[in-house]
Structure formats: C-alpha cells, structure tokens
Amino acid sequence: MKKIFFLIMLSALLNATSGGCTLEQSDDINVSWKAYKTFGKIGVGGRFTDIKYTPNKKLGKNFRELFVGSMVSIDMTKIDTGDSSRDKTLIESFFSKIGKTIEAKIVGIEANKREGKGPRTGILDVTIVMNKRSLTIPITYHYNKGDFRANGVIDLFDFAGSNALVSLNKTCFDLHEGKTWNDVSIEFRTQIKATLCNAETKK
C-alpha cells in the first residue's frame, strides 16, 4: 500500500514539474467601477454589462501565458448601477461624452514575492484606450482559491474627460453637492481553476 501511494505521489510530482501544471480561465468576466461624488467622496458603483473579452489563452501554465496579450472591448452605453434612472443619467450626461467603447489590452505582468501560503499578488500593466486617448496604467491583482481580481484607478483627466465631468456635475449638481471626482476605481474579476501547479506568474 505504501509503495502504491509513493508511486502516485511521484507521478503527480513528475507531471507538475514536466508541464502538467494547468491554469484555466472562466468565460465569466466581470468589469466594474466606482465613481465618487460630494466632498465626502461617496462612492457610486456599477458594472458594464456588454463585455467582449479575448484571452491570450484559455489554458496555460502561468498567469503570464493566460493574460499578457488578452484584450477587452467594453460598450459604455450598457451599464448597471442598480438604478435604471441613474443608468440613463450616466449614459446621457457622462458616457456619451467620452465615446462608446473602452478598449484595453494587458501588456505586462509582474508577481510580488509570495509570503508563505497566502494569496498571490502582483501588478498587471494595462493599456487603456478611451476617448481617443491611450495610456498604460498599472493595476494590482490578487489571486486566492480560484478568485482572480485586478484593481486600479484611472484619472479621467488623463483621458480628456473634463467636459464629461462638467456635464455630469451640472446634471447632478444637487445630488453631488457640486463635486464630482475625476478618479475612478476599476475592477476586473474572473475565476481561474488551477490543476497540479502553483500558479506562478513567471515564465
């Protein structure tokens, strides 16, 4: 019995060290955002409901193989904040002023040194094209028990969004108490199944 157990463990080890490691991305992709209003910086969250995601690979040995080269196209006129009247206001007074789509591509990844058996973290470099402006920004990722999340902040002024902010602030002046912030938090979330591997992001 001990011999059989030993052979099973040896086989698993050999598979893992000889390319048996497999990471698999889910088809379920979520992109959400949180904008801020009033001088107290109250957050208002929402998500995009029309997302076209093209992964670099569905299956790979590490995050680099899965993500670097992946692209996403987002229809900014399709949103859900949990309030249909607010959705309409945001589309008409803000999103329509900065174009119809956001295009993004993951161009780089760097893992942080892992401490013990805790979550894996690191940085994704993402090139975002919005309102005819292109900018590469770093966003932090967090991977734990199959859940992959990447969070970052964009400055709307970097994407020539001042006119859109003025429009939204004018429409919602009383609700926003005259203050609409130019920084917006963004989150990309998906599920990744890991089999016979440690999910390292290095090549």
LOVEXBA-254921 format. One line per field, with one value per atom (N, C-alpha, C, CB): residue in one letter; atom name; z, y, x. Coordinates in steps of 0.1 Angstrom, whole numbers, plus 5000, padded with zeros to 4 digits. Atoms other than C-alpha are relative to their C-alpha. Glycine has a CB too. Layout:
resn: (A, ...) $
name: (CA, ...) $
zz: (Z, ...) $
yy: (Y, ...) $
xx: (X, ...) $
***
This chain:
resn: (M, M, M, M, K, K, K, K, K, K, K, K, I, I, I, I, F, F, F, F, F, F, F, F, L, L, L, L, I, I, I, I, M, M, M, M, L, L, L, L, S, S, S, S, A, A, A, A, L, L, L, L, L, L, L, L, N, N, N, N, A, A, A, A, T, T, T, T, S, S, S, S, G, G, G, G, G, G, G, G, C, C, C, C, T, T, T, T, L, L, L, L, E, E, E, E, Q, Q, Q, Q, S, S, S, S, D, D, D, D, D, D, D, D, I, I, I, I, N, N, N, N, V, V, V, V, S, S, S, S, W, W, W, W, K, K, K, K, A, A, A, A, Y, Y, Y, Y, K, K, K, K, T, T, T, T, F, F, F, F, G, G, G, G, K, K, K, K, I, I, I, I, G, G, G, G, V, V, V, V, G, G, G, G, G, G, G, G, R, R, R, R, F, F, F, F, T, T, T, T, D, D, D, D, I, I, I, I, K, K, K, K, Y, Y, Y, Y, T, T, T, T, P, P, P, P, N, N, N, N, K, K, K, K, K, K, K, K, L, L, L, L, G, G, G, G, K, K, K, K, N, N, N, N, F, F, F, F, R, R, R, R, E, E, E, E, L, L, L, L, F, F, F, F, V, V, V, V, G, G, G, G, S, S, S, S, M, M, M, M, V, V, V, V, S, S, S, S, I, I, I, I, D, D, D, D, M, M, M, M, T, T, T, T, K, K, K, K, I, I, I, I, D, D, D, D, T, T, T, T, G, G, G, G, D, D, D, D, S, S, S, S, S, S, S, S, R, R, R, R, D, D, D, D, K, K, K, K, T, T, T, T, L, L, L, L, I, I, I, I, E, E, E, E, S, S, S, S, F, F, F, F, F, F, F, F, S, S, S, S, K, K, K, K, I, I, I, I, G, G, G, G, K, K, K, K, T, T, T, T, I, I, I, I, E, E, E, E, A, A, A, A, K, K, K, K, I, I, I, I, V, V, V, V, G, G, G, G, I, I, I, I, E, E, E, E, A, A, A, A, N, N, N, N, K, K, K, K, R, R, R, R, E, E, E, E, G, G, G, G, K, K, K, K, G, G, G, G, P, P, P, P, R, R, R, R, T, T, T, T, G, G, G, G, I, I, I, I, L, L, L, L, D, D, D, D, V, V, V, V, T, T, T, T, I, I, I, I, V, V, V, V, M, M, M, M, N, N, N, N, K, K, K, K, R, R, R, R, S, S, S, S, L, L, L, L, T, T, T, T, I, I, I, I, P, P, P, P, I, I, I, I, T, T, T, T, Y, Y, Y, Y, H, H, H, H, Y, Y, Y, Y, N, N, N, N, K, K, K, K, G, G, G, G, D, D, D, D, F, F, F, F, R, R, R, R, A, A, A, A, N, N, N, N, G, G, G, G, V, V, V, V, I, I, I, I, D, D, D, D, L, L, L, L, F, F, F, F, D, D, D, D, F, F, F, F, A, A, A, A, G, G, G, G, S, S, S, S, N, N, N, N, A, A, A, A, L, L, L, L, V, V, V, V, S, S, S, S, L, L, L, L, N, N, N, N, K, K, K, K, T, T, T, T, C, C, C, C, F, F, F, F, D, D, D, D, L, L, L, L, H, H, H, H, E, E, E, E, G, G, G, G, K, K, K, K, T, T, T, T, W, W, W, W, N, N, N, N, D, D, D, D, V, V, V, V, S, S, S, S, I, I, I, I, E, E, E, E, F, F, F, F, R, R, R, R, T, T, T, T, Q, Q, Q, Q, I, I, I, I, K, K, K, K, A, A, A, A, T, T, T, T, L, L, L, L, C, C, C, C, N, N, N, N, A, A, A, A, E, E, E, E, T, T, T, T, K, K, K, K, K, K, K, K) $
name: (N, CA, C, CB, N, CA, C, CB, N, CA, C, CB, N, CA, C, CB, N, CA, C, CB, N, CA, C, CB, N, CA, C, CB, N, CA, C, CB, N, CA, C, CB, N, CA, C, CB, N, CA, C, CB, N, CA, C, CB, N, CA, C, CB, N, CA, C, CB, N, CA, C, CB, N, CA, C, CB, N, CA, C, CB, N, CA, C, CB, N, CA, C, CB, N, CA, C, CB, N, CA, C, CB, N, CA, C, CB, N, CA, C, CB, N, CA, C, CB, N, CA, C, CB, N, CA, C, CB, N, CA, C, CB, N, CA, C, CB, N, CA, C, CB, N, CA, C, CB, N, CA, C, CB, N, CA, C, CB, N, CA, C, CB, N, CA, C, CB, N, CA, C, CB, N, CA, C, CB, N, CA, C, CB, N, CA, C, CB, N, CA, C, CB, N, CA, C, CB, N, CA, C, CB, N, CA, C, CB, N, CA, C, CB, N, CA, C, CB, N, CA, C, CB, N, CA, C, CB, N, CA, C, CB, N, CA, C, CB, N, CA, C, CB, N, CA, C, CB, N, CA, C, CB, N, CA, C, CB, N, CA, C, CB, N, CA, C, CB, N, CA, C, CB, N, CA, C, CB, N, CA, C, CB, N, CA, C, CB, N, CA, C, CB, N, CA, C, CB, N, CA, C, CB, N, CA, C, CB, N, CA, C, CB, N, CA, C, CB, N, CA, C, CB, N, CA, C, CB, N, CA, C, CB, N, CA, C, CB, N, CA, C, CB, N, CA, C, CB, N, CA, C, CB, N, CA, C, CB, N, CA, C, CB, N, CA, C, CB, N, CA, C, CB, N, CA, C, CB, N, CA, C, CB, N, CA, C, CB, N, CA, C, CB, N, CA, C, CB, N, CA, C, CB, N, CA, C, CB, N, CA, C, CB, N, CA, C, CB, N, CA, C, CB, N, CA, C, CB, N, CA, C, CB, N, CA, C, CB, N, CA, C, CB, N, CA, C, CB, N, CA, C, CB, N, CA, C, CB, N, CA, C, CB, N, CA, C, CB, N, CA, C, CB, N, CA, C, CB, N, CA, C, CB, N, CA, C, CB, N, CA, C, CB, N, CA, C, CB, N, CA, C, CB, N, CA, C, CB, N, CA, C, CB, N, CA, C, CB, N, CA, C, CB, N, CA, C, CB, N, CA, C, CB, N, CA, C, CB, N, CA, C, CB, N, CA, C, CB, N, CA, C, CB, N, CA, C, CB, N, CA, C, CB, N, CA, C, CB, N, CA, C, CB, N, CA, C, CB, N, CA, C, CB, N, CA, C, CB, N, CA, C, CB, N, CA, C, CB, N, CA, C, CB, N, CA, C, CB, N, CA, C, CB, N, CA, C, CB, N, CA, C, CB, N, CA, C, CB, N, CA, C, CB, N, CA, C, CB, N, CA, C, CB, N, CA, C, CB, N, CA, C, CB, N, CA, C, CB, N, CA, C, CB, N, CA, C, CB, N, CA, C, CB, N, CA, C, CB, N, CA, C, CB, N, CA, C, CB, N, CA, C, CB, N, CA, C, CB, N, CA, C, CB, N, CA, C, CB, N, CA, C, CB, N, CA, C, CB, N, CA, C, CB, N, CA, C, CB, N, CA, C, CB, N, CA, C, CB, N, CA, C, CB, N, CA, C, CB, N, CA, C, CB, N, CA, C, CB, N, CA, C, CB, N, CA, C, CB, N, CA, C, CB, N, CA, C, CB, N, CA, C, CB, N, CA, C, CB, N, CA, C, CB, N, CA, C, CB, N, CA, C, CB, N, CA, C, CB, N, CA, C, CB, N, CA, C, CB, N, CA, C, CB, N, CA, C, CB, N, CA, C, CB, N, CA, C, CB, N, CA, C, CB, N, CA, C, CB, N, CA, C, CB, N, CA, C, CB, N, CA, C, CB, N, CA, C, CB, N, CA, C, CB, N, CA, C, CB, N, CA, C, CB, N, CA, C, CB, N, CA, C, CB, N, CA, C, CB, N, CA, C, CB, N, CA, C, CB, N, CA, C, CB, N, CA, C, CB, N, CA, C, CB, N, CA, C, CB, N, CA, C, CB, N, CA, C, CB, N, CA, C, CB, N, CA, C, CB, N, CA, C, CB, N, CA, C, CB, N, CA, C, CB, N, CA, C, CB, N, CA, C, CB, N, CA, C, CB, N, CA, C, CB, N, CA, C, CB, N, CA, C, CB, N, CA, C, CB, N, CA, C, CB, N, CA, C, CB, N, CA, C, CB) $
zz: (5000, 5000, 5000, 5012, 4999, 5009, 4987, 5011, 5013, 4976, 4990, 4995, 5010, 4956, 5003, 5001, 4996, 4975, 4995, 5015, 5004, 4968, 4985, 5005, 5015, 4931, 4995, 4994, 5004, 4929, 5003, 5008, 4997, 4946, 4991, 5015, 5009, 4924, 4986, 4999, 5013, 4893, 5000, 4997, 4999, 4904, 5000, 5013, 5000, 4911, 4987, 5011, 5013, 4878, 4990, 4995, 5009, 4860, 5002, 5002, 4997, 4878, 4996, 5015, 5003, 4871, 4985, 5008, 5015, 4834, 4992, 4998, 5008, 4823, 5003, 4985, 4996, 4840, 5005, 5009, 4994, 4856, 4989, 5005, 5009, 4840, 5008, 4994, 4995, 4847, 4989, 5003, 5009, 4831, 5003, 4999, 4998, 4827, 4998, 4991, 5001, 4832, 4989, 5013, 5010, 4805, 5007, 4991, 4993, 4832, 5004, 5013, 4998, 4831, 5006, 4987, 4994, 4853, 5000, 5014, 4999, 4849, 5007, 4986, 4992, 4875, 5003, 5013, 4997, 4885, 5012, 4988, 4990, 4913, 4998, 5015, 5002, 4908, 5014, 4988, 4987, 4936, 4999, 5007, 5000, 4944, 5014, 4996, 4988, 4971, 5006, 5011, 4994, 4991, 5011, 5007, 4991, 5014, 4992, 5008, 5009, 4984, 5002, 5002, 4999, 4985, 4987, 5003, 5012, 4961, 4994, 5003, 5007, 4935, 4990, 4992, 5008, 4919, 4989, 5009, 5010, 4888, 4992, 4990, 5008, 4862, 4986, 5005, 5014, 4825, 4996, 4991, 5003, 4810, 4986, 5002, 5014, 4774, 4999, 4989, 5000, 4775, 4991, 5014, 5009, 4748, 5004, 4985, 4994, 4763, 4991, 5014, 5008, 4741, 5008, 4986, 4992, 4763, 4991, 5010, 5007, 4752, 4998, 5007, 5000, 4761, 5011, 5003, 4990, 4779, 5010, 4993, 4992, 4792, 5000, 4996, 5000, 4803, 5013, 4999, 4988, 4828, 5011, 4996, 4990, 4845, 4995, 5001, 5003, 4846, 4988, 5012, 5012, 4820, 4987, 5000, 5012, 4794, 4998, 5000, 5001, 4802, 4996, 5013, 5000, 4805, 4990, 5013, 5008, 4786, 4985, 5002, 5013, 4752, 5000, 4993, 4999, 4764, 4997, 5014, 5004, 4751, 5005, 4985, 4997, 4762, 4993, 5016, 5006, 4745, 5008, 4985, 4991, 4766, 4994, 5014, 5004, 4755, 5012, 4993, 4988, 4778, 5001, 4999, 5000, 4769, 5007, 4986, 4994, 4786, 5014, 4992, 4986, 4824, 5009, 5004, 4990, 4856, 5013, 5000, 4987, 4888, 5011, 5000, 4991, 4903, 5001, 5014, 5000, 4895, 4985, 5009, 5015, 4859, 4997, 4995, 5002, 4862, 5001, 5009, 4999, 4873, 4988, 5013, 5012, 4845, 4988, 4996, 5011, 4820, 5001, 4999, 4998, 4835, 4997, 5014, 5002, 4835, 4985, 5008, 5014, 4799, 4992, 4994, 5008, 4786, 5004, 5002, 4996, 4807, 5002, 5013, 4999, 4810, 4989, 5014, 5009, 4790, 4985, 5002, 5014, 4757, 4997, 4998, 5002, 4761, 4998, 5011, 5001, 4761, 4990, 5013, 5010, 4732, 5004, 4998, 4998, 4730, 5007, 4987, 4996, 4738, 5008, 4989, 4993, 4761, 4994, 5016, 5004, 4746, 5010, 4985, 4991, 4769, 4996, 5014, 5003, 4765, 5011, 4986, 4990, 4791, 4993, 5009, 5007, 4781, 5008, 4995, 4991, 4811, 5013, 5002, 4987, 4844, 5009, 4999, 4990, 4875, 5013, 5001, 4988, 4905, 5012, 5000, 4987, 4941, 5006, 5009, 4993, 4963, 5009, 5008, 4992, 4980, 5014, 4993, 4986, 5018, 5004, 5009, 4995, 5030, 4989, 5013, 5008, 5016, 4998, 5005, 5001, 5014, 4985, 5006, 5013, 4983, 4991, 5000, 5009, 4952, 4995, 4988, 5004, 4943, 4990, 5012, 5009, 4917, 4992, 4990, 5008, 4890, 4986, 5001, 5014, 4856, 4994, 4997, 5007, 4831, 4989, 4993, 5009, 4811, 4991, 5007, 5009, 4780, 4998, 4987, 5001, 4780, 4989, 5014, 5010, 4750, 5002, 4986, 4997, 4758, 4996, 5015, 5004, 4743, 4991, 5012, 5010, 4716, 5007, 4991, 4993, 4743, 5004, 5012, 4996, 4751, 5011, 4988, 4988, 4784, 5006, 5010, 4993, 4801, 5015, 4995, 4985, 4838, 5007, 5004, 4992, 4865, 5009, 5009, 4991, 4883, 5008, 4993, 4992, 4912, 4999, 5015, 5000, 4911, 5013, 4988, 4988, 4939, 4996, 5011, 5004, 4934, 5012, 4989, 4988, 4961, 4998, 5013, 5001, 4959, 4988, 5013, 5013, 4923, 4996, 5000, 5003, 4925, 4996, 5013, 5005, 4904, 4999, 4986, 5001, 4909, 4997, 5013, 5002, 4895, 5002, 4985, 4997, 4908, 4997, 5015, 5003, 4897, 5001, 4986, 5000, 4895, 4987, 5012, 5011, 4864, 5003, 4987, 4999, 4862, 4987, 5003, 5012, 4838, 4993, 5003, 5007, 4831, 4991, 5011, 5009, 4816, 4986, 5006, 5012, 4790, 4995, 5003, 5004, 4783, 5003, 4984, 4995, 4804, 5007, 5008, 4993, 4818, 4996, 4999, 5005, 4796, 5005, 4985, 4996, 4805, 5015, 4998, 4986, 4842, 5003, 5007, 4998, 4839, 4996, 4990, 5004, 4821, 5011, 4987, 4989, 4848, 5013, 5003, 4988, 4876, 4999, 5003, 5002, 4861, 5001, 4986, 4999, 4857, 5014, 4991, 4986, 4892, 5011, 5001, 4991, 4909, 5015, 4995, 4987, 4939, 5007, 5000, 4994, 4944, 5003, 4990, 4998, 4941, 5008, 4986, 4992, 4962, 4993, 5014, 5008, 4934, 4998, 5006, 5002, 4934, 4994, 5014, 5006, 4910, 4998, 4986, 4999, 4914, 4986, 5011, 5013, 4884, 5001, 4995, 4999, 4898, 5001, 5012, 5000, 4892, 5002, 4986, 4997, 4907, 4990, 5015, 5009, 4883, 5005, 4986, 4996, 4889, 4989, 5013, 5009, 4866, 5008, 4989, 4992, 4880, 4992, 5011, 5007, 4868, 5009, 4986, 4992, 4881, 4992, 5002, 5006, 4874, 5008, 4999, 4994, 4880, 4999, 4994, 5001, 4889, 5003, 5011, 4999, 4884, 5000, 4989, 4999, 4895, 4998, 4990, 5002, 4897, 5011, 4986, 4989, 4920, 4995, 5006, 5006, 4897, 5000, 5008, 5001, 4894, 4988, 5000, 5011, 4871, 4992, 5004, 5007, 4860, 4988, 5009, 5012, 4826, 5004, 4989) $
yy: (4988, 5000, 5013, 5000, 4988, 5024, 5002, 4998, 4999, 5016, 5006, 4986, 4994, 5024, 5015, 4993, 4986, 5057, 5008, 5001, 4993, 5066, 5002, 4991, 4999, 5058, 5011, 4987, 4990, 5080, 5014, 4998, 4987, 5109, 5004, 5001, 4998, 5105, 5004, 4988, 4997, 5105, 5014, 4990, 4987, 5137, 5010, 5002, 4991, 5154, 5001, 4995, 5000, 5144, 5008, 4986, 4993, 5157, 5015, 4995, 4986, 5190, 5007, 5002, 4994, 5196, 4998, 4994, 5002, 5185, 5005, 4985, 4993, 5208, 4995, 4998, 5004, 5191, 5011, 4988, 4989, 5224, 5006, 5011, 4994, 5238, 5010, 4989, 4989, 5271, 5002, 5013, 4999, 5275, 5012, 4987, 4989, 5308, 4997, 5011, 5001, 5310, 5009, 5003, 4991, 5325, 5012, 4992, 4990, 5346, 5011, 4994, 4989, 5380, 5012, 5005, 4988, 5410, 5012, 4996, 4987, 5446, 5010, 5005, 4991, 5470, 5013, 4994, 4987, 5506, 5007, 5009, 4992, 5530, 5015, 4995, 4985, 5568, 5006, 5006, 4993, 5594, 5014, 5001, 4988, 5623, 5007, 4998, 4991, 5651, 5001, 4994, 4997, 5665, 4989, 5013, 5011, 5635, 4987, 4996, 5011, 5613, 4987, 4997, 5011, 5590, 4992, 5004, 5009, 5560, 4996, 4988, 5005, 5551, 4989, 5011, 5011, 5517, 4995, 4988, 5005, 5500, 4989, 5011, 5009, 5474, 5001, 4985, 5000, 5471, 4986, 5002, 5012, 5445, 4995, 5003, 5005, 5442, 5001, 5009, 5001, 5430, 4989, 4997, 5010, 5412, 4998, 5005, 5003, 5395, 4990, 4995, 5009, 5378, 4996, 5006, 5004, 5359, 4997, 4988, 5004, 5354, 4984, 5004, 5015, 5317, 4997, 4993, 5005, 5299, 4991, 4992, 5009, 5273, 5004, 4986, 4997, 5279, 4995, 5015, 5005, 5271, 5011, 4995, 4989, 5306, 5012, 5004, 4989, 5339, 5008, 5010, 4993, 5354, 4994, 4999, 5006, 5329, 5003, 4984, 4997, 5335, 5014, 4996, 4986, 5372, 5010, 5006, 4991, 5390, 4998, 4999, 5001, 5398, 5000, 4988, 5000, 5395, 5014, 4994, 4987, 5422, 5000, 5002, 4999, 5435, 5012, 5001, 4989, 5457, 5002, 4998, 4997, 5474, 5010, 5004, 4990, 5491, 5008, 4993, 4991, 5521, 5004, 5012, 4997, 5525, 4989, 5003, 5011, 5492, 4999, 4987, 5000, 5497, 4996, 5013, 5003, 5486, 5005, 4984, 4994, 5506, 4995, 5015, 5004, 5490, 5010, 4999, 4990, 5521, 5005, 5013, 4998, 5524, 5015, 4994, 4986, 5562, 5006, 5007, 4996, 5567, 4995, 4995, 5005, 5545, 5009, 4986, 4991, 5567, 5014, 5003, 4987, 5599, 4999, 5005, 5002, 5585, 4998, 4988, 5002, 5574, 5013, 4989, 4988, 5606, 5012, 5004, 4988, 5631, 4997, 5004, 5003, 5613, 4991, 4994, 5009, 5582, 5004, 4986, 4996, 5596, 5011, 5004, 4989, 5624, 4996, 5010, 5005, 5602, 4988, 4996, 5011, 5578, 4988, 4995, 5011, 5545, 4988, 4996, 5012, 5519, 5004, 4991, 5000, 5513, 4988, 5000, 5011, 5491, 4999, 5002, 5002, 5476, 4987, 4999, 5011, 5452, 4998, 5001, 5003, 5435, 4998, 4987, 5000, 5442, 4995, 5013, 5005, 5430, 4995, 5011, 5005, 5413, 4998, 4986, 5002, 5412, 4995, 5013, 5006, 5390, 5006, 4985, 4997, 5401, 4987, 5007, 5011, 5379, 4995, 5003, 5006, 5355, 4996, 4987, 5003, 5352, 4988, 5012, 5013, 5316, 4995, 5003, 5006, 5302, 5010, 4987, 4990, 5335, 5002, 5013, 4997, 5350, 5004, 5011, 4996, 5356, 5014, 4990, 4986, 5393, 5005, 5009, 4995, 5414, 5012, 4990, 4988, 5441, 4995, 5011, 5001, 5440, 5013, 4994, 4988, 5466, 5000, 5003, 5000, 5475, 5013, 4998, 4988, 5498, 5002, 4998, 4997, 5515, 5011, 5005, 4990, 5534, 5004, 4994, 4994, 5557, 5015, 4999, 4986, 5590, 5004, 5009, 4997, 5587, 5002, 5011, 4999, 5587, 4986, 5009, 5013, 5557, 5002, 4993, 4999, 5552, 4986, 5010, 5013, 5522, 5003, 4994, 4998, 5520, 4987, 5006, 5013, 5495, 4998, 5002, 5003, 5477, 4988, 4997, 5011, 5453, 4988, 5005, 5012, 5417, 4992, 4991, 5008, 5393, 4987, 5008, 5013, 5356, 4991, 4994, 5008, 5333, 4990, 5008, 5010, 5300, 5001, 5001, 4999, 5304, 5013, 4991, 4987, 5340, 5010, 5006, 4990, 5365, 5013, 4995, 4986, 5402, 5009, 5004, 4990, 5431, 5014, 4999, 4987, 5466, 5012, 5001, 4989, 5500, 5013, 4999, 4987, 5537, 5008, 5009, 4991, 5559, 5014, 4994, 4986, 5596, 5005, 5009, 4996, 5609, 5012, 5003, 4989, 5640, 4995, 5009, 5006, 5617, 4996, 4988, 5004, 5607, 5011, 4987, 4988, 5642, 5000, 5001, 5002, 5636, 5012, 4988, 4988, 5671, 5005, 5011, 4996, 5680, 4991, 5001, 5010, 5648, 5002, 4986, 4998, 5655, 5013, 5001, 4987, 5691, 4997, 5011, 5003, 5677, 4992, 4992, 5008, 5651, 5009, 4988, 4991, 5676, 5010, 5007, 4990, 5701, 4993, 5006, 5007, 5675, 4995, 4988, 5005, 5661, 5009, 4986, 4990, 5693, 4999, 5014, 5001, 5690, 4987, 5002, 5014, 5652, 4999, 4990, 5001, 5656, 5011, 5000, 4988, 5688, 5008, 4995, 4992, 5704, 4994, 5013, 5006, 5679, 4986, 5000, 5013, 5651, 4997, 4999, 5002, 5635, 4994, 4990, 5005, 5627, 4986, 5010, 5013, 5595, 4989, 4999, 5011, 5562, 4987, 5000, 5014, 5528, 4990, 4996, 5010, 5499, 4986, 5002, 5014, 5461, 4990, 4996, 5011, 5431, 4988, 5000, 5012, 5398, 4988, 5002, 5013, 5362, 4988, 4999, 5012, 5326, 4993, 4992, 5008, 5305, 4987, 5008, 5013, 5268, 4996, 4990, 5004, 5256, 4985, 5007, 5015, 5219, 4997, 4993, 5005, 5204, 5011, 4990, 4989, 5238, 5010, 5007, 4990, 5267, 5013, 5000, 4988, 5294, 5011, 5005, 4989, 5313, 5008, 4994, 4991, 5343, 5001, 5013, 4999, 5340, 4990, 4997, 5008, 5325, 4986, 5006) $
xx: (5008, 5000, 5009, 4991, 4991, 5028, 5007, 5010, 4993, 5045, 4991, 5005, 5009, 5014, 4998, 4986, 5002, 5009, 5012, 4998, 4987, 5046, 5000, 5012, 5000, 5042, 4990, 4996, 5009, 5011, 5005, 4987, 4994, 5028, 5012, 5005, 4989, 5059, 4995, 5009, 5006, 5037, 4995, 4989, 5005, 5020, 5011, 4991, 4989, 5053, 5006, 5010, 4994, 5067, 4991, 5003, 5009, 5036, 5001, 4986, 5000, 5038, 5013, 4998, 4987, 5075, 5003, 5011, 4998, 5072, 4989, 5002, 5010, 5045, 4986, 5003, 5013, 5015, 4991, 5001, 5007, 5005, 4990, 5010, 5010, 4973, 4992, 4991, 5009, 4955, 4989, 5008, 5011, 4921, 4991, 4992, 5009, 4902, 4986, 5004, 5014, 4865, 4995, 4993, 5007, 4842, 4993, 4991, 5008, 4826, 5009, 4994, 4991, 4843, 4991, 5007, 5008, 4831, 5009, 4995, 4993, 4843, 4991, 5004, 5008, 4830, 5008, 4995, 4994, 4837, 4994, 5000, 5006, 4832, 5005, 5004, 4997, 4830, 4996, 4992, 5002, 4828, 4994, 5014, 5007, 4806, 5001, 4985, 5000, 4804, 5014, 4990, 4987, 4833, 5003, 5001, 4997, 4829, 5004, 4987, 4996, 4838, 4992, 5015, 5008, 4809, 5000, 4985, 4998, 4813, 4986, 5008, 5012, 4787, 5005, 4993, 4994, 4794, 4991, 5003, 5007, 4783, 5008, 4995, 4992, 4793, 4996, 4997, 5003, 4794, 4994, 5013, 5008, 4770, 5003, 4986, 4997, 4783, 5016, 4994, 4986, 4819, 5005, 5006, 4994, 4839, 5014, 4998, 4987, 4869, 5007, 4999, 4992, 4896, 5012, 5003, 4989, 4920, 5012, 4997, 4988, 4956, 5000, 5013, 5002, 4950, 4989, 5013, 5009, 4922, 5007, 4988, 4992, 4947, 5015, 4998, 4985, 4983, 5006, 5002, 4992, 5010, 5001, 5014, 4999, 5010, 4992, 5015, 5008, 4993, 5005, 5000, 4994, 5017, 4994, 5015, 5005, 5005, 4985, 5002, 5014, 4969, 4997, 4993, 5004, 4968, 5007, 5000, 4992, 4996, 4996, 5015, 5005, 4981, 4985, 5006, 5014, 4945, 4994, 4995, 5006, 4921, 4985, 5001, 5014, 4887, 4995, 4999, 5007, 4862, 4987, 4997, 5012, 4835, 4991, 5005, 5010, 4803, 4996, 4988, 5003, 4800, 4985, 5008, 5014, 4763, 4992, 4995, 5007, 4755, 5005, 5002, 4995, 4758, 4988, 5005, 5010, 4740, 5005, 4998, 4996, 4742, 4990, 5001, 5011, 4711, 4989, 5005, 5010, 4691, 4998, 5003, 5001, 4677, 5000, 4987, 5000, 4671, 5014, 4991, 4986, 4707, 5008, 5006, 4993, 4719, 4998, 4995, 5004, 4701, 5007, 4985, 4993, 4716, 5015, 4998, 4986, 4751, 5004, 5005, 4997, 4749, 4998, 4990, 5003, 4734, 5009, 4986, 4992, 4754, 5015, 4995, 4986, 4787, 5006, 5003, 4994, 4795, 4999, 4994, 5002, 4781, 5010, 4986, 4991, 4806, 5014, 5000, 4986, 4837, 5000, 5005, 5000, 4828, 4991, 5014, 5009, 4810, 5007, 4994, 4993, 4837, 5013, 5003, 4987, 4867, 5007, 4999, 4992, 4894, 5012, 5005, 4989, 4920, 5008, 4995, 4991, 4950, 5010, 5007, 4990, 4971, 5014, 4996, 4987, 5007, 5012, 5003, 4990, 5027, 4995, 5010, 5003, 5027, 5012, 4992, 4988, 5050, 4994, 5008, 5004, 5045, 5007, 5001, 4993, 5052, 5005, 4990, 4995, 5072, 4989, 5013, 5011, 5048, 5006, 4995, 4997, 5049, 4992, 4997, 5007, 5041, 4990, 4993, 5010, 5009, 4988, 4995, 5010, 4990, 4996, 5004, 5004, 4973, 5011, 4989, 4990, 4993, 4996, 5002, 5003, 4996, 5011, 5000, 4991, 5013, 4994, 5005, 5004, 5009, 4998, 5011, 5002, 4993, 5001, 4985, 4999, 5002, 4989, 5014, 5011, 4971, 5000, 4987, 5001, 4969, 4985, 5008, 5014, 4935, 4999, 4994, 5003, 4921, 4986, 5002, 5014, 4892, 5001, 4997, 5002, 4880, 5012, 5000, 4989, 4908, 5013, 4997, 4987, 4935, 5004, 4998, 4994, 4958, 5010, 5006, 4991, 4975, 5002, 4995, 4997, 4992, 5001, 5013, 5001, 4984, 5003, 4987, 4999, 4994, 4988, 5013, 5011, 4967, 5004, 4987, 4996, 4972, 4991, 5001, 5008, 4960, 5001, 5003, 5001, 4950, 4994, 4992, 5005, 4946, 4999, 5008, 5002, 4932, 4989, 4998, 5010, 4913, 4991, 4991, 5007, 4904, 4995, 4989, 5006, 4892, 5012, 4993, 4990, 4913, 4994, 5006, 5005, 4907, 5012, 4993, 4990, 4926, 4994, 5006, 5006, 4920, 5010, 4996, 4991, 4933, 4991, 5006, 5007, 4924, 5004, 5004, 4997, 4921, 4996, 4993, 5003, 4922, 4993, 5013, 5007, 4896, 5006, 4985, 4993, 4916, 5011, 5007, 4990, 4943, 4993, 5006, 5007, 4916, 4991, 4992, 5007, 4904, 4985, 5001, 5014, 4873, 4994, 4999, 5005, 4869, 4986, 5010, 5013, 4840, 4989, 5000, 5010, 4822, 4997, 5005, 5002, 4827, 4992, 5014, 5008, 4814, 4986, 5006, 5013, 4784, 4992, 5000, 5006, 4777, 4997, 5008, 5001, 4783, 4989, 5013, 5011, 4759, 4987, 5002, 5012, 4732, 4996, 5000, 5003, 4736, 5006, 5007, 4994, 4747, 4996, 4998, 5006, 4724, 5004, 4985, 4997, 4729, 5015, 4996, 4985, 4767, 5005, 5007, 4996, 4767, 5011, 5005, 4991, 4787, 5014, 5002, 4987, 4816, 4999, 5007, 4999, 4822, 5015, 4992, 4985, 4857, 5004, 5003, 4995, 4879, 5007, 5010, 4994, 4894, 4989, 5010, 5010, 4875, 5007, 4993, 4994, 4883, 4994, 4997, 5005, 4880, 5004, 5006, 4996, 4880, 4996, 4992, 5002, 4884, 5000, 5011, 5001, 4873, 4997, 4990, 5003, 4873, 5004, 5007, 4997, 4877, 5011, 4988, 4990, 4908, 5002, 5014, 4998, 4910, 5014, 4990, 4986, 4945, 5000, 5008, 4999, 4954, 5015, 4993, 4986, 4988, 5010, 5002, 4990, 5005, 4999, 4998, 5000, 5014, 4996, 5014, 5006, 5000, 5011, 4988, 4990, 5033, 4998, 5015, 5002, 5033, 5013, 4996, 4987, 5070, 5000, 5012, 4999, 5079, 5006, 5008) $
***
